[in-house]
């Protein structure tokens, strides 16, 4: 007696279905990896922008907080001599060139020759003081306060925030991918008020620089490769010499 066995393979339709399902699976895996890679690139770009903003805003804030800090005697008193005209406005903002100029002091013990100074105030902190250009060495019973002029400027064409010292020479780059750089002043209503009255205003609207109590710095950074959306970062720095 003879038995007949039927051997059946895959048909064309089944093969095509299997190929389509495999292709869909492969495309899904590729899409997952591509999405994960894109997310990583966006996060990296955003982290770089955030780190750049943190660095430069911290640096500017430190300079602003010491703006107008000229030692332990008032510059308005007759006992301090050699006061340059630049000290009248320790913070200046030029909107046309996106440039911020700060006359600021270095943190120092003041008992030895000043360093990194455009001017130096040598004083006994009681009766007299003298401001000289450059570095200076205090005498017995005196201290030396180093004072610098720092400028921050945005090169809009290159989208680079730059810095220079001393009010002369070339600017050095700080960070790139800067879309905008803006300054606003917090102003007191009266000379004796230590706090800001109302909203922050454009520098050109401040009639009396002595009323400035704080400065708001705003940066907008944008990744050059468009991997991340533009990010705005702001910080407010209180002027120490204008607070009680």
FENKACOR-V302330 format. One record per pair of residues at least 4 apart in sequence whose C-alpha atoms are under 7 Angstrom apart, sorted by the first residue. I is the first residue (numbers start at 1). J is the second residue. D is the distance in whole Angstrom. If there is no record, write none. Layout:
i-><I | I>
j-><J | J>
d-><D | D>
//
This chain:
i-><10 | 10 | 11 | 12 | 13 | 14 | 15 | 16 | 17 | 18 | 19 | 20 | 21 | 22 | 23 | 24 | 25 | 26 | 27 | 28 | 29 | 30 | 31 | 32 | 33 | 34 | 35 | 36 | 37 | 38 | 39 | 40 | 41 | 41 | 42 | 42 | 42 | 43 | 44 | 45 | 45 | 45 | 45 | 46 | 46 | 47 | 48 | 49 | 49 | 50 | 51 | 52 | 52 | 53 | 53 | 54 | 55 | 56 | 57 | 57 | 58 | 59 | 60 | 61 | 61 | 62 | 63 | 63 | 64 | 64 | 64 | 65 | 65 | 65 | 65 | 66 | 66 | 66 | 66 | 67 | 67 | 67 | 67 | 67 | 67 | 68 | 68 | 68 | 68 | 69 | 69 | 69 | 70 | 71 | 72 | 73 | 75 | 79 | 79 | 79 | 80 | 80 | 80 | 81 | 81 | 81 | 82 | 82 | 82 | 83 | 86 | 87 | 89 | 90 | 90 | 91 | 91 | 91 | 92 | 92 | 92 | 93 | 93 | 93 | 93 | 94 | 94 | 94 | 95 | 98 | 98 | 98 | 99 | 99 | 99 | 99 | 100 | 100 | 100 | 101 | 101 | 101 | 101 | 102 | 102 | 102 | 103 | 103 | 103 | 103 | 104 | 104 | 104 | 105 | 105 | 105 | 106 | 106 | 110 | 110 | 110 | 110 | 111 | 111 | 111 | 112 | 112 | 113 | 113 | 113 | 113 | 113 | 114 | 114 | 114 | 114 | 114 | 114 | 114 | 115 | 115 | 117 | 117 | 117 | 117 | 117 | 118 | 118 | 118 | 118 | 118 | 118 | 119 | 119 | 119 | 119 | 119 | 119 | 119 | 119 | 120 | 120 | 120 | 120 | 120 | 120 | 120 | 120 | 120 | 120 | 121 | 121 | 121 | 121 | 121 | 121 | 121 | 122 | 122 | 122 | 122 | 122 | 122 | 122 | 122 | 123 | 123 | 123 | 123 | 123 | 123 | 124 | 124 | 124 | 124 | 124 | 137 | 138 | 138 | 138 | 148 | 149 | 149 | 149 | 150 | 150 | 150 | 151 | 151 | 151 | 152 | 152 | 152 | 152 | 153 | 153 | 153 | 154 | 154 | 154 | 154 | 154 | 155 | 155 | 155 | 156 | 159 | 159 | 159 | 159 | 160 | 160 | 160 | 160 | 160 | 161 | 161 | 161 | 161 | 161 | 162 | 162 | 162 | 162 | 163 | 163 | 163 | 163 | 164 | 164 | 164 | 177 | 177 | 177 | 177 | 178 | 178 | 178 | 179 | 179 | 179 | 180 | 180 | 181 | 181 | 181 | 182 | 182 | 182 | 183 | 183 | 183 | 183 | 184 | 184 | 184 | 184 | 184 | 184 | 184 | 185 | 185 | 185 | 185 | 185 | 185 | 185 | 185 | 186 | 186 | 186 | 186 | 186 | 186 | 186 | 186 | 187 | 187 | 187 | 187 | 187 | 188 | 188 | 188 | 188 | 188 | 188 | 188 | 188 | 189 | 189 | 190 | 191 | 194 | 194 | 194 | 194 | 195 | 196 | 201 | 213 | 213 | 213 | 214 | 214 | 214 | 214 | 215 | 215 | 215 | 216 | 216 | 216 | 216 | 217 | 217 | 217 | 218 | 218 | 218 | 219 | 219 | 219 | 220 | 220 | 220 | 220 | 221 | 221 | 221 | 222 | 222 | 222 | 223 | 223 | 223 | 239>
j-><14 | 15 | 15 | 16 | 17 | 18 | 19 | 20 | 21 | 22 | 23 | 24 | 25 | 26 | 27 | 28 | 29 | 30 | 31 | 32 | 33 | 34 | 35 | 36 | 37 | 38 | 39 | 40 | 41 | 42 | 43 | 44 | 45 | 227 | 46 | 227 | 228 | 47 | 48 | 49 | 223 | 227 | 228 | 50 | 228 | 51 | 52 | 53 | 221 | 54 | 55 | 56 | 175 | 57 | 233 | 58 | 59 | 60 | 61 | 235 | 62 | 63 | 64 | 65 | 237 | 66 | 67 | 104 | 102 | 237 | 239 | 237 | 238 | 239 | 240 | 104 | 105 | 239 | 240 | 90 | 102 | 103 | 104 | 105 | 239 | 90 | 103 | 104 | 241 | 104 | 105 | 241 | 105 | 145 | 125 | 125 | 80 | 127 | 128 | 129 | 128 | 129 | 130 | 129 | 130 | 131 | 130 | 131 | 132 | 131 | 90 | 103 | 209 | 102 | 103 | 101 | 102 | 103 | 100 | 101 | 102 | 99 | 100 | 101 | 203 | 98 | 99 | 100 | 99 | 153 | 154 | 181 | 151 | 152 | 153 | 154 | 151 | 152 | 153 | 149 | 150 | 151 | 152 | 149 | 150 | 151 | 147 | 148 | 149 | 150 | 147 | 148 | 149 | 146 | 147 | 148 | 146 | 147 | 114 | 143 | 144 | 145 | 138 | 143 | 144 | 137 | 138 | 135 | 136 | 137 | 138 | 144 | 120 | 135 | 136 | 137 | 144 | 145 | 146 | 135 | 146 | 134 | 135 | 146 | 147 | 148 | 133 | 134 | 147 | 148 | 149 | 166 | 131 | 132 | 133 | 134 | 135 | 146 | 147 | 148 | 131 | 132 | 133 | 134 | 135 | 136 | 144 | 145 | 146 | 147 | 129 | 130 | 131 | 132 | 144 | 145 | 146 | 129 | 130 | 131 | 138 | 142 | 143 | 144 | 145 | 128 | 129 | 130 | 142 | 143 | 144 | 128 | 129 | 141 | 142 | 143 | 144 | 142 | 143 | 144 | 166 | 165 | 166 | 167 | 164 | 165 | 166 | 163 | 164 | 165 | 161 | 162 | 163 | 164 | 161 | 162 | 163 | 159 | 160 | 161 | 162 | 181 | 159 | 160 | 161 | 160 | 176 | 177 | 178 | 179 | 173 | 175 | 176 | 177 | 178 | 173 | 174 | 175 | 176 | 178 | 171 | 172 | 173 | 174 | 171 | 172 | 173 | 174 | 170 | 171 | 172 | 221 | 222 | 223 | 224 | 220 | 221 | 222 | 220 | 221 | 222 | 219 | 220 | 218 | 219 | 220 | 217 | 218 | 219 | 215 | 216 | 217 | 218 | 200 | 201 | 202 | 203 | 215 | 216 | 217 | 200 | 201 | 202 | 203 | 212 | 214 | 215 | 216 | 196 | 199 | 200 | 201 | 212 | 213 | 214 | 215 | 196 | 197 | 211 | 212 | 213 | 193 | 194 | 195 | 196 | 197 | 211 | 212 | 213 | 193 | 197 | 211 | 211 | 213 | 242 | 243 | 244 | 213 | 213 | 205 | 238 | 239 | 242 | 236 | 237 | 238 | 239 | 236 | 237 | 238 | 234 | 235 | 236 | 237 | 234 | 235 | 236 | 233 | 234 | 235 | 232 | 233 | 234 | 230 | 231 | 232 | 233 | 230 | 231 | 232 | 229 | 230 | 231 | 227 | 228 | 230 | 243>
d-><6 | 7 | 6 | 6 | 6 | 6 | 6 | 6 | 6 | 6 | 6 | 6 | 6 | 6 | 6 | 6 | 6 | 6 | 6 | 6 | 6 | 6 | 6 | 6 | 6 | 6 | 6 | 6 | 6 | 6 | 6 | 6 | 6 | 7 | 6 | 5 | 5 | 6 | 6 | 6 | 7 | 6 | 6 | 6 | 6 | 6 | 6 | 6 | 6 | 6 | 6 | 6 | 6 | 6 | 7 | 6 | 6 | 6 | 6 | 7 | 6 | 7 | 6 | 6 | 6 | 7 | 6 | 6 | 7 | 6 | 7 | 6 | 6 | 5 | 6 | 5 | 6 | 7 | 6 | 6 | 6 | 6 | 4 | 7 | 7 | 5 | 6 | 6 | 7 | 7 | 6 | 6 | 7 | 6 | 5 | 6 | 6 | 6 | 5 | 6 | 6 | 5 | 6 | 6 | 5 | 6 | 6 | 5 | 7 | 6 | 7 | 7 | 7 | 5 | 5 | 6 | 5 | 7 | 6 | 5 | 7 | 6 | 5 | 6 | 7 | 6 | 5 | 7 | 7 | 6 | 6 | 7 | 7 | 6 | 4 | 7 | 6 | 5 | 6 | 7 | 6 | 4 | 7 | 6 | 5 | 6 | 7 | 6 | 5 | 6 | 6 | 5 | 6 | 6 | 4 | 6 | 6 | 6 | 7 | 5 | 5 | 6 | 7 | 5 | 6 | 6 | 6 | 7 | 5 | 4 | 7 | 7 | 7 | 5 | 6 | 6 | 6 | 7 | 6 | 6 | 7 | 6 | 6 | 5 | 5 | 5 | 6 | 5 | 6 | 5 | 7 | 6 | 7 | 6 | 4 | 5 | 6 | 6 | 5 | 7 | 6 | 5 | 6 | 6 | 6 | 6 | 6 | 5 | 5 | 6 | 7 | 6 | 4 | 7 | 6 | 5 | 7 | 5 | 5 | 6 | 6 | 7 | 6 | 4 | 6 | 6 | 4 | 6 | 5 | 6 | 7 | 6 | 7 | 6 | 4 | 6 | 7 | 5 | 5 | 5 | 7 | 6 | 5 | 6 | 6 | 5 | 7 | 6 | 5 | 6 | 7 | 6 | 5 | 7 | 6 | 5 | 6 | 7 | 6 | 4 | 6 | 7 | 6 | 5 | 6 | 7 | 6 | 5 | 5 | 6 | 6 | 6 | 4 | 6 | 6 | 6 | 6 | 6 | 6 | 7 | 6 | 5 | 4 | 5 | 5 | 5 | 6 | 7 | 7 | 5 | 6 | 6 | 5 | 6 | 6 | 6 | 5 | 6 | 5 | 5 | 6 | 6 | 5 | 6 | 5 | 7 | 6 | 5 | 7 | 7 | 6 | 5 | 6 | 6 | 5 | 5 | 6 | 6 | 5 | 7 | 5 | 5 | 6 | 6 | 6 | 6 | 5 | 6 | 5 | 7 | 5 | 7 | 6 | 6 | 5 | 6 | 5 | 6 | 5 | 5 | 6 | 6 | 7 | 6 | 5 | 5 | 5 | 6 | 6 | 7 | 6 | 7 | 6 | 7 | 6 | 5 | 6 | 7 | 6 | 7 | 6 | 6 | 6 | 7 | 6 | 4 | 5 | 6 | 5 | 6 | 7 | 6 | 4 | 6 | 6 | 5 | 6 | 6 | 4 | 7 | 6 | 5 | 6 | 7 | 6 | 4 | 6 | 6 | 5 | 6 | 6 | 4 | 6 | 6 | 6 | 7 | 7>
//
